[in-house]
Amino acid sequence: MEISFEEFQKLDMRVGKVLEANQIPGSRNLIRMIVDFGTEKRQAVAGLLQWYKPEDLVDKKYAFILNLQRRKFMGVESQCMILAAEDEKGNVVALQPEKDISEGSKIH
């Protein structure tokens, strides 16, 4: 299925820096992150514990979508979504900019 360029432009994708990350108590795979986008901070929830220790995410920059409908996971609201790639073996990596760029930089 193809989407138009106009539809693609509706996605608000930006680079965010993870300020805090910790496992959500009682969850097997969920990490709660506080992410800095330059002009604002948002909370993200991601099922990454199988591939990342929370402390390894802190102070690193990743790609996020900011305008997805918000969802709650185990009572914790996710206000943005980290972008990740998964291969056919189930390995997952969060997407990072190849060079340093400021928080809040728009991805397009």
N, C-alpha and C positions, 0 to 999 in steps of 0.2 A: 504494500500500500504506500503510495506516495502522498506527501503533504505539500501544500504550497509553501513558497518562501515566506509569505505573509503569516502563515500558521507557525512556521518555525520561529519567526521573529517575536511571537507572543511569549516564547519561553524566556524567562529572566534567569539567565545562567551567569554566575559570577564566581570569582576566586575568593575563598574565605580562609582565614587563618584560625586553626583550632586553638582556643585559649585553655579549655579544660576538657577532659574526657574521663568518664568513669562508667563502670558496668552498672546497669540498672539492677538494683537489688531484687533477687527472685527470678531474674531472667537468665536464660542459658546463653544467649548470643547478642543481647542488645547493649549498645554503647550509647550513652548520652553525651553529646558534645555541646559546648558553648563556642560559637563561631563568630569571629569578627569580620564584618564586611566593610569596614572603614567608617561608614556613616551610621551603622547600627550593628547590634549583636543579636544573633538568633540561636535558638536551641535546635539541634538536630538529633534524631534517633536513628541508628543504623544497626543492622544485624551483622556486625563485622568481627565479633569477638573470636570467632574461629580462625581468623586470619591476622588480626591485629591486637596487640596489647593496648589498652587505652592510653597509657603513658607514651607509647610510640607515635601516637597521632598528634600529641601536643606540640605546639610551635611549628607545625607544618601547614602548608597551604594546599588546598584541594579544590576541585571544581564542584559547585553546588547548583541546584535549581532552587530558586526562591519562591516561585509563584505556583507551586503545586498546591492542591487542596491540603490543608493541614489535617493530620491524623494523630490519634493518641495510641501509644504502645505502652501497655501496662500502666496506664494512667499518666504517662508523660507525653506532652504534646510535641510533635515534630513540626517545626516551622520552616524547614527547608530539607532538601535531600542531597546527600553526597552522591556524586557520580562514580560508578565503579564498573569495571569490566570483569566478565566471568568467562573462562574457557570451557571447553567440552569436558574437562576433568573436574570442574567445580572449583578451580582456583580463582580467587577473587583479589583484585587490586583496585584501590581507590585511585582516581585519576588526579595527577598533579601537573602543574605547569612545569615545563622543562627548564625554564629560567625564572629567577625571582621577579615577581611583579606585584604591585601593591594590592592590598586587600580591597575587595569591591570591584576590581577590574572586570568589565563585562566580557563574557565569552560569546562570540558570534561567528 
